Amino acid sequence: MYTIYVVFECVPGKREEYIKTLKEEGIVDEVRKEDGCIRYDYYFSEKNENEILLIEAWESKKHQEIHIEQPHMAKLRELKPEFVVSTKLGEFELK
């Protein structure tokens, strides 16, 4: 299993709206239907009201690489600047 985490720092006051928009656009559902997707979940920080943590788990790194090229991910990249100030990415492997 290949797992990544993404920490988003949102525009102040836009955190919940970002996730709502991704859901309304169908992006979250489309990702979860992708081949190899095991987990795709967003979490709100209780300490930082502008921070979101995304955990993605895939059957393999290749599945995640294919995921990035999907049309719904292009839509996410188009929407993101309105809501997100910065993004930090990390990866780990669970055994």
Phi, psi and omega in degrees: 000137179249125184234135174234158171233147180229128177252120179256131169259114185270159170303134181310129179082002185250001185302305183294323179296324178300309181295319178301317179296316179299321178290314181298326178283352180081007184294314182299314179297319179297318179299313183296339178273351183295147175301128177091354180282121178260321184207140176208094188225138177259144178227137177269136174288136175276343181272321184241110185292354179250005186254140174233140173249129175248128173248124177241130174237132183231155177299327180204165176298324179300318177301318181292322178295321177293321179305317183299332183270001183287151181302323180293336176284329173296320177296318178300315180297328178291321182281328190307316184301334179291335189243334191243131179270317181211157181224133175237136185238142174215164180221155175203163180239124178269137179241000000 
